[in-house]
Amino acid sequence: MTLKQTISRSSLAALAGMIVHYLACYARGYPVLTDAAAEWIMARTPSAWAVPLLEVMGGWAKPFASTGGLATLGFLLWLPLLLKQRWAQALAAVAAIAALCWVLDYNSLHGAVAFLVPALLILLSPAREIAGTAVSGRREFLSSAAMLSGTALVAVEAHVRTDRFAAQATEPVPLFRWSVPQDRIDWGKGLVRKPVTNTREFYVMSKNTVDPLVDPKLWRLKIFDNDKLLREFSYAELLSLPRQERFVTLRCISNTLKSDLMGTAAWSGIEINQVVRRSELNDGNIEMAVIGLDGHGDSFKLDYAFTNEPMLALGMNGDTLSRNHGYPIRLLAPRYFGFKSIKWLAEIRFTRTPYFGTWPKQGYTKEPLIHTATFIDRIQRENDRARVGGVSFAGVRGIQRVEVRPNNGVWTAVDLETPISPYALTRWRGELIVPNGAQWIEARALDGAGKWQADTEHPLFPDGVSGPTIKKLA
């Protein structure tokens, strides 16, 4: 076969395999292979690309990544066609898809078989030589049209599935009372963001092409001591436990120095020791693994898990959690970047050996402490003076000082608002002289441990980006 013919055949094989695979997944509830591929791609896309793509494409960004999964499958089915013997092509195709499933951590044998069988039937069918350039050209056109249509349908299906799950999701209902004092609302008005982020404006990030849909009547939170099930809780049982309310800021590790994936909310929830006591556990345990319904998980040292800092949150800004914020329950770990604050909790497992979650498996640190960071919200310039407002955050270390300067001028301290809680960011405002020719304003923060914000940029991998805060003057 010619190169065009092999590409056409492998593409049609991938498309045929995906059609049957999707039907099987819908009928039997198997995980979707292109979702796993899309999530692998998204997890490894540099934040400098991923964040702008999410901002521009919105709800289509993740479904678009699914088309990369289909392209990968087509390429893996094309490689065996370079071999001569039919049996060698079959073995190579099976080995390639098996290797892909291993890389993607795709564990559904039935789902993989549903893709492989129809794909192999197309891939290994006897080649037919068709005379006539017109007929050949028509076949190539139809093959290309089919692949383009299939690629578009993969993205559309993921988008439609997301919308369908969103429509079926349990709507948040009032859970607790909360308020922000008027003096905090008025503080820095026009210069600084609101003290609490509206739920709709609170950043949303996940590794999933399509986030889980939870039926609260069937869902259970399971507590394990290694492989031994200690107990499980229904949603109603968790809601009946005494709750506490606190303001907590979360910051995503996907931030670049110029993005602001960070929000503060009023949360209501329970502590770990309300679902399991340390005295009940095996003496050899060293970590607590927290695992979500989507397979995303992470772990914490036992000494941290049983402090009063981590919270199992059931409510956000007065209501029960929404689906995209982790309904029915999620973890909050405010000293760490957001990927440790697992959503859609399914189990808490105490282990004798280290547990490596989604991001640590990729080489990220197991202790992603939030780096001291500052964000300039607004600059109001009048002649040679400028009023500046913004926020700084260092996790639970807090902020003790913030300074600003024009270009490389003299640092000027600004006024700090007392944080709304020990787990929340610090808002600040100030005024400084801006000489003629100044092109930017720089800000820096000193955390509660006495360490200044980094003055040179450090990359996101493996423990989160850090560096200076600079904003151009209008």
C-alpha positions in Angstrom: 0.0 0.0 0.0 1.0 3.6 -0.6 1.6 6.1 2.3 -1.8 7.7 1.6 -3.5 4.3 1.7 -1.9 3.3 5.0 -2.8 6.6 6.6 -6.3 6.3 5.3 -6.7 2.7 6.6 -5.2 3.4 10.0 -7.5 6.5 10.3 -10.6 4.5 9.4 -9.5 1.8 11.8 -9.2 4.3 14.6 -12.6 5.8 13.8 -14.3 2.4 13.6 -12.7 1.4 16.9 -13.8 4.6 18.6 -17.4 4.2 17.4 -17.8 0.8 18.9 -15.8 1.9 22.0 -18.1 4.8 22.6 -21.2 2.6 22.2 -19.7 0.2 24.8 -18.8 3.0 27.2 -22.3 4.4 27.0 -23.9 1.0 27.4 -21.6 -0.4 30.1 -20.2 2.6 31.8 -16.5 2.0 30.8 -14.1 5.0 31.0 -13.6 6.6 27.6 -10.1 6.1 26.1 -10.0 9.5 24.4 -10.8 11.1 27.8 -7.7 9.4 29.3 -5.6 10.6 26.4 -6.9 14.1 26.7 -6.2 14.2 30.4 -2.7 13.0 29.8 -2.2 15.7 27.2 -3.7 18.5 29.4 -1.6 17.4 32.4 1.6 17.9 30.4 0.7 21.1 28.5 2.8 24.0 29.8 0.8 26.5 31.8 2.0 29.3 29.6 0.0 27.6 26.8 -2.8 25.9 28.8 -4.0 29.0 30.6 -4.4 31.2 27.5 -6.1 28.2 25.7 -8.6 27.8 28.6 -9.3 31.6 28.6 -9.8 31.7 24.8 -11.6 28.4 24.2 -13.5 28.2 27.4 -15.6 25.0 27.6 -14.2 23.8 24.3 -10.6 23.6 25.5 -10.8 20.2 27.1 -13.0 18.5 24.4 -10.5 19.8 21.9 -7.8 17.9 23.7 -9.8 14.7 23.1 -9.1 15.0 19.3 -5.4 14.7 20.2 -6.3 11.3 21.7 -8.0 10.2 18.5 -5.0 11.3 16.4 -2.7 9.4 18.7 -4.7 6.2 18.3 -4.6 6.7 14.5 -0.8 7.1 14.6 -0.4 4.0 16.7 -2.5 1.9 14.3 -0.5 3.3 11.3 2.9 2.1 12.7 2.0 -1.7 12.4 1.2 -1.2 8.7 5.0 -0.7 8.1 5.4 -4.4 8.8 4.9 -7.0 6.0 3.3 -9.9 7.7 -0.4 -9.7 8.8 0.3 -11.5 12.1 3.1 -9.1 12.9 0.8 -6.2 12.2 -1.8 -7.6 14.6 0.7 -8.2 17.4 2.2 -4.7 16.9 -1.3 -3.1 17.0 -2.2 -4.9 20.2 1.1 -4.1 21.8 0.9 -0.4 20.8 -2.6 0.0 22.3 -1.7 -1.9 25.4 1.4 0.3 25.9 -0.8 3.4 25.4 -3.3 2.2 28.0 -0.4 1.6 30.4 1.0 5.1 29.8 -2.5 6.7 30.2 -3.2 4.5 33.3 -6.3 3.3 31.5 -7.5 0.2 33.4 -10.6 -1.0 31.6 -9.8 -4.2 29.7 -13.4 -4.3 28.3 -13.1 -0.7 27.0 -9.7 -1.4 25.4 -11.1 -4.6 23.7 -14.2 -2.7 22.5 -11.8 -0.4 20.6 -9.3 -3.0 19.4 -11.6 -5.6 17.8 -13.3 -3.4 15.2 -10.0 -1.4 14.7 -8.1 -4.7 13.9 -10.9 -5.8 11.5 -10.5 -2.7 9.5 -6.7 -2.6 9.8 -6.1 -6.2 8.7 -8.8 -6.5 6.1 -7.4 -7.6 2.7 -6.2 -4.6 0.6 -8.1 -4.0 -2.6 -6.5 -2.3 -5.6 -9.1 -0.2 -7.3 -8.4 0.9 -10.8 -9.1 4.4 -12.0 -7.8 7.6 -10.5 -11.4 9.0 -10.2 -12.5 6.1 -8.0 -9.3 6.2 -6.0 -9.6 10.0 -5.5 -13.2 9.6 -4.4 -12.2 7.0 -1.8 -9.5 9.2 -0.5 -11.9 12.2 -0.3 -14.5 10.1 1.6 -11.9 8.7 3.9 -10.6 12.2 4.7 -14.2 13.5 5.2 -14.9 10.6 7.5 -11.9 11.3 9.7 -12.6 15.0 9.9 -16.2 14.3 10.8 -15.0 11.8 13.4 -12.5 14.1 14.9 -15.2 16.9 15.2 -17.6 14.4 16.7 -15.1 13.4 19.4 -14.9 17.0 20.6 -18.6 17.6 20.3 -19.4 14.4 22.2 -17.2 15.4 25.1 -18.7 18.9 25.1 -22.3 17.5 25.0 -21.5 15.0 27.8 -20.2 17.9 29.9 -23.4 19.9 29.3 -25.6 16.8 30.0 -23.8 16.0 33.3 -24.1 19.7 34.3 -27.8 19.6 33.6 -28.2 16.4 35.6 -26.1 17.5 38.5 -27.6 18.2 41.9 -28.1 22.0 42.3 -26.5 23.7 45.3 -28.9 24.4 48.2 -28.5 26.7 51.2 -26.3 25.1 53.9 -24.9 27.7 56.3 -25.0 31.4 57.0 -22.1 33.7 56.4 -21.4 37.4 55.8 -18.5 39.8 55.2 -18.4 42.9 57.4 -19.2 46.1 55.6 -15.8 47.7 56.5 -14.1 44.9 54.6 -16.3 45.4 51.6 -15.5 49.1 51.5 -11.7 48.6 52.2 -9.7 49.5 49.1 -12.8 49.7 46.9 -11.9 50.4 43.3 -8.3 49.3 43.9 -8.5 45.8 45.3 -10.6 42.8 44.6 -13.5 41.8 46.8 -12.6 40.0 50.1 -14.5 36.9 49.1 -14.8 35.5 45.5 -18.2 34.8 44.1 -18.7 31.1 43.5 -19.3 31.6 39.8 -16.0 33.6 39.5 -14.0 31.2 41.6 -11.4 29.5 39.4 -12.1 26.0 38.3 -9.4 23.5 37.3 -9.4 19.7 37.0 -7.5 17.0 35.1 -10.7 15.7 33.6 -12.2 16.0 30.1 -15.6 15.5 31.7 -15.9 15.9 35.5 -17.8 13.2 37.6 -21.5 13.2 38.0 -22.4 12.1 41.6 -25.7 10.6 42.7 -25.8 11.5 46.5 -28.2 8.6 47.2 -25.6 6.1 46.0 -22.3 7.8 46.8 -20.3 6.8 49.9 -17.1 8.2 51.4 -15.1 5.1 52.4 -12.4 5.1 55.0 -9.6 2.5 54.7 -6.8 1.4 57.0 -4.6 0.1 54.1 -6.9 -2.5 52.5 -9.3 -2.8 55.5 -12.5 -0.9 55.2 -13.1 0.8 58.6 -16.4 2.5 57.8 -18.3 4.4 55.1 -20.4 7.5 55.3 -23.4 8.6 53.3 -23.9 12.2 52.2 -26.7 12.6 54.8 -24.5 11.3 57.6 -21.7 13.7 56.8 -24.1 16.6 56.7 -25.4 15.6 60.1 -21.9 16.0 61.7 -21.1 19.3 63.5 -19.5 21.7 61.0 -17.3 24.7 61.3 -17.0 27.7 58.9 -13.8 29.4 57.7 -12.5 31.6 54.9 -9.9 29.8 52.8 -7.9 30.9 49.8 -6.9 28.3 47.2 -4.2 28.9 44.5 -3.7 26.7 41.5 -0.2 25.4 40.7 -0.9 26.1 37.0 -0.5 29.8 37.6 2.1 31.7 35.5 3.6 34.9 36.9 0.9 36.8 34.9 -2.2 34.6 35.6 -4.3 34.7 38.7 -5.9 31.3 39.3 -6.7 32.1 43.0 -9.9 32.6 45.0 -11.1 33.1 48.5 -14.4 31.5 49.7 -16.4 30.9 52.9 -16.3 27.1 53.4 -18.2 24.9 55.8 -17.0 21.4 56.7 -15.6 18.9 59.1 -12.1 17.8 60.3 -10.5 14.4 59.5 -10.8 13.3 63.2 -14.6 13.5 62.8 -14.6 10.6 60.4 -11.7 8.6 61.8 -9.5 8.9 64.9 -5.8 8.4 64.8 -6.0 5.9 67.7 -8.0 3.6 65.5 -5.3 3.2 62.9 -2.4 0.8 62.4 0.7 2.0 64.2 2.7 1.5 61.0 0.8 4.0 58.9 2.8 7.0 57.6 0.4 8.8 55.1 -3.2 9.6 54.4 -4.1 9.2 50.8 -7.2 11.1 49.6 -8.7 9.8 46.3 -11.4 11.4 44.2 -14.1 9.7 42.0 -12.1 10.8 38.9 -9.1 8.9 40.1 -7.2 12.0 41.0 -5.5 11.6 44.4 -2.8 12.8 46.7 -1.4 12.2 50.1 -0.4 13.9 53.3 1.9 13.1 56.2 -0.1 11.7 59.1 1.0 14.4 61.5 -0.5 17.0 59.1 -3.7 15.1 58.4 -4.8 15.2 62.0 -4.1 18.9 62.6 -7.0 21.3 62.5 -5.8 22.8 59.2 -7.2 20.4 56.6 -10.9 20.5 56.1 -13.4 18.2 54.4 -15.6 20.9 52.9 -19.3 20.3 52.3 -20.3 23.9 51.5 -19.1 27.0 49.8 -20.3 30.5 50.1 -23.4 29.5 52.0 -24.5 26.6 49.8 -23.7 23.0 49.3 -20.9 22.5 46.8 -21.5 22.7 43.1 -20.5 19.9 40.8 -17.4 21.8 39.4 -16.2 22.6 42.9 -16.3 19.0 44.1 -19.8 18.0 45.1 -20.6 16.3 47.4 -17.4 16.8 49.4 -13.8 17.9 48.8 -10.6 18.5 50.8 -9.1 21.8 51.6 -5.3 22.0 52.3 -4.6 25.7 52.4 -0.8 25.5 52.9 -0.4 23.7 49.6 -1.2 24.5 45.9 -4.7 23.5 44.8 -3.9 20.1 43.3 -3.7 18.7 46.8 -7.2 19.9 47.6 -8.9 16.9 46.1 -12.5 17.2 44.8 -15.3 14.6 44.5 -13.9 12.5 47.3 -14.5 8.8 47.2 -12.1 7.4 49.7 -9.6 8.2 52.4 -6.9 5.6 52.8 -4.2 5.4 55.5 -1.1 3.7 54.2 2.1 2.1 55.5 4.0 3.1 52.3 4.2 6.4 50.5 1.3 7.1 48.1 2.1 8.9 44.9 -0.9 10.8 43.5 -1.6 12.2 40.0 0.9 15.0 40.0 3.7 13.4 42.1 3.6 10.5 39.6 4.7 13.0 37.0 7.6 14.2 39.0 6.0 17.1 40.9 6.9 17.4 44.6 4.8 15.7 47.2 5.1 18.9 49.4 3.9 21.7 47.0 4.0 24.5 49.6 2.5 27.7 48.2 5.3 30.2 47.2 4.9 33.8 48.3 3.2 35.6 45.5 1.7 39.0 44.8 -0.8 40.2 42.3 -1.4 43.9 41.4 -5.2 44.4 40.9 -5.3 48.0 39.8 -3.1 51.1 39.3 -4.7 54.6 39.3 -2.2 57.2 38.0 -2.5 60.9 38.4 0.4 63.0 37.1 3.5 61.9 39.2 1.6 59.8 41.7 -0.1 56.4 41.5 -2.5 54.6 43.8 -1.9 50.8 43.8 -3.9 47.9 45.2 -3.6 44.2 45.1 -3.2 41.0 47.1 -0.4 38.8 48.4 -0.5 35.2 49.5 1.9 32.7 51.2 -0.4 30.0 52.3 -0.7 29.6 56.1 2.6 31.5 56.6 0.8 34.8 56.1 2.1 38.1 54.9 3.8 40.6 57.2 4.9 43.3 54.7 4.3 44.4 51.1 6.3 47.0 49.2 5.9 48.6 45.7 8.3 50.6 43.5 8.3 52.2 40.0 10.8 50.6 37.7 13.9 50.0 39.8 13.3 52.8 42.2 13.0 52.9 46.0 10.7 50.4 47.6 7.7 51.9 49.4 5.7 50.0 52.1 1.9 49.8 51.6 -1.0 49.4 54.0 -2.1 45.8 54.8 -5.6 44.7 55.7 -5.8 42.1 58.4 -6.6 38.9 56.6 -10.2 37.7 56.9 -8.8 34.4 58.3 -5.4 32.7 58.9 -6.0 30.7 55.8 -6.7 33.6 53.5 -4.8 36.0 51.3 -3.8 39.6 52.4 -5.2 42.6 50.6 -3.1 45.8 50.4 -3.2 49.3 49.0 -0.7 52.2 48.8 0.5 55.3 47.0 3.8 56.1 45.5 5.6 58.7 43.4 6.0 57.7 39.7 8.8 59.6 37.9 8.5 60.6 34.3 9.5 57.8 32.0 8.5 55.0 34.5 7.1 52.1 32.5 6.0 49.6 35.2 5.4 49.1 38.9 6.8 46.2 40.8 5.4 44.7 44.0 6.9 42.2 46.5 5.8 40.5 49.7 7.5 39.3 52.9 5.9 36.2 54.3 5.3 35.4 58.0 8.4 33.3 58.1 10.6 36.4 57.2 11.3 35.4 53.6 10.8 37.7 50.6 9.0 36.8 47.4 11.5 35.5 44.8 13.0 38.2 42.7 13.9 35.9 39.8 11.5 33.6 38.0 11.6 29.9 38.7 9.7 27.4 36.5 6.4 25.7 37.4 7.9 22.2 37.4 8.4 20.6 39.9 7.0 22.8 42.8 5.1 25.7 41.3 6.2 29.0 39.6 7.7 31.8 41.6 9.2 35.2 40.8 8.7 38.9 40.7 5.4 40.8 40.3 5.6 43.5 37.6 2.7 45.4 35.9 3.0 47.9 33.1 1.8 51.4 33.6 -1.0 52.5 31.3 
